[in-house]
Structure formats: structure tokens, C-alpha cells
């Protein structure tokens, strides 16, 4: 069996994996779902959080593991796991990008987001609200469902809206530094989401075309399959664990 380290995206916390963690554990896996600094139960002031804080947190988790892990990043969590993979390639068996940002060397997350070719005729209004001092981002509660949870139950949407936090701007504007010898040595799997309004399927495919993955798995969901299709997502993660051990 494998050890999964699950990394949430912006505005979220370890709570977003609440349906996935027990399912993976029931399949015999170890699961570590973390709160990045400033998220979930971590009380670091959002204005002080840096990208290095993210990778330091992830590296400390990996340093406590005696065996290689499957490192899963959702959304902007893909950015954090990429840089962590550069720092700790010997600790990671497989990188999994769940409708996540997959950066190239020297890219910032903001650059990737701005590179998306959007269809303005059908574009969902952004839920993101930048603070006056431009140090953090909040979300417009009226637009959250359409952006992130379009195919989720009302119960799950309420659960998420009660827990969404502020998100630091610093990590969005910090470039990654990746090499073929470290980051590039780790097998990658991309799980794409066809109905995604937060990171369009076009941008997802653009990213993994530029940074090829050993496997691409398709889910017919919006941006939060851990809520809308947890059983299907768990089956995909079980499959990845099985193929990672072959």
C-alpha cells in the first residue's frame, strides 16, 4: 500500500479531502492531508505567508516519511508540489495533479493563470477579490458555487463556504525553479476535469502538453471532484497507487 500526501489549493484546507481520506484509508493506504500555512487550522497571518513557507511545510512532512509518497496537489497545490519535488525528489514516488497548475521552470502561478485563452461570451465571472493592499485574495460568496462547486451538492457547497479562508498573494507571484534532474525525474499523472470553470480544460491540456505526464485521467466534473465524485476520484488514486508500485 502507498502513502498519499494530499495538498489543497487556494482558499481551502485539509478539510477539502474529508471524503477522500477515509476511502483511501479503507483501501489500506496511509493518508496525510495537510494545511498549508495560513489555511485550515494553521493560523499564520495571511499577509506574511510566502511560497517558501508552503514548500518548507511540505518538505517537513516528507522528511518525516521513511518511504516515498504519492504527492497529490489540487489546483494551486500543483504549484507547491512541483517546487517541493525539486527539493525532495528522493521522497516522491509519483506527482499527481488534480485539475492543478503544472508550471514550467521560472513561471509564476499568476503568469500561468493569465496565459489562459478565455471565451468571454461564456466566461463565469471570477469569484476572486484582491485586497486593497494586494497582499491577499478573498472570494465573493455569491460566485463561489459557479466557480468551484458547480456540480456539487448544496450541502457540500455550504460545508466549503463555511471553511474557505483568505489566500496569500505572495505565492502567486513567486517563480518556481525546476530542473530535469530533480523535478523532471519524478513520474507525473494529470487528472483533468472537463467541466472546470476555475482552470479551464483548455489550460489544463496546455499545461500537460508543455510538461508531459506519464498518464492523463479524465473526469467529467467541475473543479472539485473530491466533493462531486469522491468514489470515482478515489478509484483513480487507487489505480495510480497500483501503477506506481509496478
C-alpha positions in Angstrom: 0.0 0.0 0.0 1.0 3.6 -0.5 1.3 6.8 1.5 -0.6 9.7 0.0 0.2 13.3 0.9 -2.8 15.5 -0.1 -2.3 19.2 -0.8 -5.2 21.6 -1.1 -5.5 24.6 -3.4 -6.1 28.2 -2.8 -8.7 29.3 -0.1 -9.0 25.7 1.0 -7.5 23.4 3.7 -7.1 19.8 4.5 -10.9 19.7 5.0 -11.5 19.5 1.3 -10.2 15.9 1.3 -12.7 14.8 4.0 -14.5 12.4 1.7 -11.3 11.1 0.1 -9.1 10.4 3.2 -11.3 7.6 4.7 -11.9 6.0 1.4 -8.2 5.7 0.7 -7.6 4.5 4.3 -10.2 1.8 3.8 -8.3 0.7 0.8 -5.2 0.2 3.0 -3.3 3.4 2.3 -1.8 5.9 4.7 -3.1 9.4 4.1 -1.6 12.7 5.2 -3.8 15.7 4.4 -2.1 18.9 5.3 -3.0 22.6 5.9 -0.6 24.9 4.2 0.4 28.0 6.2 -2.4 30.4 6.6 -5.1 27.8 5.6 -7.4 25.5 7.5 -6.3 25.2 11.1 -3.0 27.0 10.5 -3.1 30.5 12.0 -0.2 32.1 10.2 -1.3 35.7 9.2 -2.2 35.5 5.6 -0.2 38.7 4.7 3.0 37.0 6.0 2.8 33.8 4.1 5.4 33.1 1.4 5.8 30.4 -1.2 8.8 29.2 0.7 6.6 28.7 3.7 4.5 26.3 1.6 7.5 24.3 0.4 9.0 24.3 3.9 5.8 22.8 5.3 5.7 20.1 2.6 9.4 19.3 2.9 9.0 18.8 6.7 6.2 16.3 6.0 8.2 14.4 3.5 11.3 14.4 5.8 9.3 12.5 8.4 8.5 9.7 5.9 10.8 6.7 5.6 9.3 5.7 2.2 8.4 7.5 -0.9 5.0 9.1 -1.1 2.4 9.9 -3.7 2.2 13.7 -3.6 -1.2 15.0 -4.8 -1.9 18.7 -5.5 -5.3 20.2 -6.3 -5.5 23.5 -8.2 -2.7 25.8 -7.0 -1.5 23.0 -4.8 0.1 21.7 -8.0 2.4 24.6 -8.0 3.5 23.9 -4.4 4.1 20.2 -5.1 6.2 21.0 -8.2 8.7 23.1 -6.2 8.7 20.6 -3.4 9.6 17.9 -5.9 12.6 19.9 -6.9 13.7 20.0 -3.3 12.9 16.4 -2.3 12.9 14.2 -5.4 14.1 11.2 -3.5 11.0 11.3 -1.3 8.3 11.2 -4.0 7.2 8.2 -6.0 4.6 10.0 -8.2 3.3 13.5 -8.6 -0.5 13.8 -9.1 -2.0 17.0 -10.5 -5.8 17.1 -9.8 -7.1 19.9 -12.1 -3.9 21.7 -10.9 -1.4 24.2 -12.1 1.6 22.4 -13.6 4.3 25.0 -14.1 7.4 25.2 -16.3 10.7 26.4 -14.9 10.7 30.1 -13.9 6.9 30.5 -14.3 4.8 32.2 -11.7 1.3 30.9 -10.9 -0.1 34.3 -11.9 1.6 34.0 -15.3 0.0 30.7 -16.0 -3.4 31.9 -15.0 -3.1 34.9 -17.2 -2.0 32.8 -20.2 -5.4 31.2 -20.4 -7.3 32.0 -23.6 -10.8 32.7 -22.3 -14.1 32.7 -24.1 -15.6 35.9 -22.9 -19.0 35.0 -24.2 -19.4 32.1 -21.8 -16.9 33.0 -19.1 -18.0 32.6 -15.5 -17.4 35.8 -13.5 -14.4 35.5 -11.3 -15.1 35.0 -7.6 -11.7 36.3 -6.7 -11.4 39.6 -4.8 -8.0 41.2 -4.4 -7.4 43.1 -1.1 -6.7 46.8 -1.3 -3.1 46.3 -0.3 -2.8 43.5 -2.8 -1.4 41.1 -0.2 -4.2 38.5 -0.2 -7.3 37.4 -2.0 -10.8 36.6 -0.8 -13.8 35.1 -2.6 -17.2 36.5 -3.4 -19.6 34.1 -1.7 -22.2 34.6 -4.4 -19.9 33.4 -7.1 -18.1 30.6 -5.3 -20.5 27.8 -6.4 -20.3 28.6 -10.1 -16.6 28.9 -10.0 -15.6 25.9 -7.9 -18.5 23.7 -7.0 -20.9 23.9 -9.9 -21.7 20.2 -9.8 -21.6 19.7 -6.1 -24.5 19.3 -3.7 -25.8 22.2 -1.7 -24.6 20.5 1.4 -21.1 20.3 0.2 -21.2 23.9 -1.1 -22.3 25.1 2.4 -19.6 23.0 4.0 -16.9 24.6 1.8 -18.2 28.2 2.1 -18.1 27.9 5.9 -14.4 27.0 5.8 -13.0 29.0 2.9 -10.2 31.3 4.1 -8.2 34.2 2.7 -5.4 33.3 0.3 -1.9 35.0 0.3 -0.8 36.7 -2.9 2.9 36.1 -2.4 3.0 32.5 -3.6 1.1 33.6 -6.8 3.9 35.9 -7.9 6.9 33.8 -6.9 8.5 31.8 -9.8 9.3 28.2 -9.5 12.9 26.9 -10.1 12.7 23.4 -11.6 15.3 21.1 -13.1 15.1 18.0 -15.2 17.4 16.2 -12.8 15.2 16.7 -9.8 11.6 17.7 -10.6 11.8 16.2 -14.1 12.9 12.8 -12.7 9.6 12.0 -11.0 6.7 10.4 -12.9 3.6 12.7 -13.2 -0.1 11.9 -13.6 -2.6 14.6 -14.5 -6.3 14.3 -13.7 -8.2 16.6 -15.9 -11.7 17.9 -15.3 -13.9 18.6 -18.3 -16.4 21.0 -16.8 -13.9 23.1 -14.8 -14.6 26.8 -14.7 -11.7 27.7 -12.3 -9.0 26.2 -14.5 -10.4 25.5 -18.0 -9.9 22.2 -19.7 -8.0 24.1 -22.4 -5.5 25.5 -19.9 -5.1 22.1 -18.2 -4.3 20.5 -21.6 -2.0 23.3 -22.5 0.0 22.7 -19.2 0.4 19.0 -19.5 1.2 19.3 -23.2 4.1 21.5 -22.2 5.1 19.3 -19.3 4.1 15.8 -20.5 2.8 13.3 -17.9 3.1 9.5 -18.0 -0.7 9.3 -17.8 -3.7 11.6 -18.1 -7.0 10.6 -16.5 -10.2 12.4 -17.4 -13.1 13.2 -15.1 -16.4 14.7 -16.2 -16.6 17.1 -13.3 -16.1 20.7 -12.3 -13.2 21.9 -10.2 -13.9 19.9 -7.0 -14.2 16.2 -7.8 -13.3 15.4 -4.2 -16.9 16.6 -3.4 -18.8 15.8 -6.6 -17.4 12.4 -7.4 -15.3 11.2 -4.4 -15.8 7.5 -5.2 -14.5 7.9 -8.8 -11.6 10.1 -7.7 -10.7 7.5 -5.0 -10.7 4.8 -7.6 -8.3 6.8 -9.8 -6.0 7.4 -6.9 -6.0 3.7 -6.1 -5.2 3.0 -9.7 -2.3 5.4 -9.5 -1.0 3.7 -6.4 -1.2 0.4 -8.1 0.7 1.5 -11.2 3.2 3.4 -9.1 4.2 0.2 -7.4 4.6 -1.8 -10.6 
